[in-house]
Amino acid sequence: MGIVRVTDIDHEKGECHGGTLRRSIIYILLFFVSIVSPHVVMAQDYPTKPVTLLVPFGPGGDSDLSGRVLSSVAVDYLGQPLIIQLKPGDRELSAPTR
């Protein structure tokens, strides 16, 4: 076996081995850009408006109480108030349709 150089030309395929190195470098750069770019997007302030939670049950039930507990804690994490809207309806179908 001899020494393989990056600039060796593969006469059978007519390609230069340096092309695969260049392609690998491009893939590595794209990988690092894809890792860094979500952090730039996540740095934005979100949400900017109050968040509404639709509860498809009537007042006084477990879902109502859970939503109210969640709303008291969510302000610390979201930075916006969490508004609970109770939407009881026919077999709990009114909340998803709004």
Buried (B, 14 or more C-beta within 10 A) or exposed (E): EEEEEEEEEEEEEEEBBEEEEEEEEEEEEEEEEEEEEEEEEEEEEEEEEEEEBBBBBEEEEEBBEEBBEEBEEBEEEBEBBBEBEBBBBEEBEEBEEE
